[in-house]
Amino acid sequence: MNNSILSKKQLFQLLIVLFLNTHFAFSQNERPQEPQLPLDYPSENVTFTNPKADNIKLSGTLTLPKDVKKPPVAVLISGSGPQNRDAFLKPFNHKPFLVLSDYLTKQGIAVLRYDDRGIAASEGDFKSATSFDFASDVAAAIAFLKKRQDIDISKIGLIGHSEGGLIAPIVASKNKDVAFAILLAGTGVDGGKILQTQSRKMLELRGTPPMMLDENEKLTTIIYGAIKNHKNIDTLKTVIRNGLNDFKAKNPMSVVAPSITPTLIEQQFKILDSKWLLEFIRIEPKDYLEKVSCPILVLNGSKDVQVLPEVNLPAIEKALATSGNKDVTIKELKGLNHLFQTADTGNIDEYKTIEETFSTDALELIVDWINERF
């Protein structure tokens, strides 16, 4: 078999995988953009509690600009997968939030970044949490910042990456204390569409024939459609099983028909064990984007293969137009990947080989946008 082409069974399994990375330990190696100790600005380890999650304690770091009184402050919101306060990407040896925090702080903007619930020094259960649970953690961070005397509590903003770019509008749509929101590779369509377009793009880069991708998408559409329309697990299994078998019966000549076996169908049921994934597939970002009234900056790299700009930016723009928000900035940044690194193809395999952690052009754009308003 050609190494660039997956078997039909492997392909179908890949098309339903989760859409980001899992990150666990801390790196022993440093990247050039990472700040060196001692820092030339105040950095404080902090804890705050989430009353909506049994008062779990979340641990993080608050960095404050040197010699700046009452600065604006940004809360950093990580993407999917368990991450510490630096958004450390173990497989790629990068700490994007550490670099972003350092840059913002040196430019006069305070930053709060924290370990995801259940990760590193934070309490709670990560595996059972959904995007809405993570949104409640963000709300707890805002409540904590409002009690501080060393920042401007009228200038508390959110910066979310990937799933964090979904969570930020969820919070901003309900919390009037949010002064600004920045979405870095945030989603504009439901999770099923994210999974399909991400998988298709990655497999295209591996040389998978378009016809095979088209046929597989018909199968994942059955699965994601069932998840969006039903919540009872037994009902979901029945609808998915019947839907896949019906497809096989009606399309016997499809290249994926032979892959639809009782064993493979049972394998697909494993995704139903993830409360997070089920909720992610069901969430419609527009429901929250349409209610965001604070200034919002939306950035996406042109070579992002995980949250595709051509799919998500138009959807975000349409939702924000409906909101009536008058301070909306949307930009596609040429040559940047999902992590906002300057990339060749944008494929995940490149992340670890790129020395740059976060494009300086993107960092400058973020800072300029905030400082123009605050």
Secondary structure, DSSP 8 states (H G I E B T S, - for coil): --TTS--HHHHHHHTTS-SS----S--SS--TTS--SS-SS-EEEEEEEEGGGTTEEEEEEEE--TT-SS--EEEEE--SS---TT--BTTTTB-HHHHHHHHHHHTT-EEEEE--TTSTT--S-STT--HHHHHHHHHHHHHHHTT-SSS-TT-EEEEEETTHHHHHHHHHTT-TTEEEEEEES---S-HHHHHHHHHHHHHHHTT--HHHHHHHHHHHHHHHHHHHH---HHHHHHHHHHHHHHHHHH-TTSTTGGG--HHHHHHHGGGGG-HHHHHHHH--THHHHTT--S-EEEEEETT-SSS-HHHHHHHHHHHHHHHT-S-EEEEEETTB-TTS-B-SS--GGGGGG-S-SS-HHHHHHHHHHHHHH-
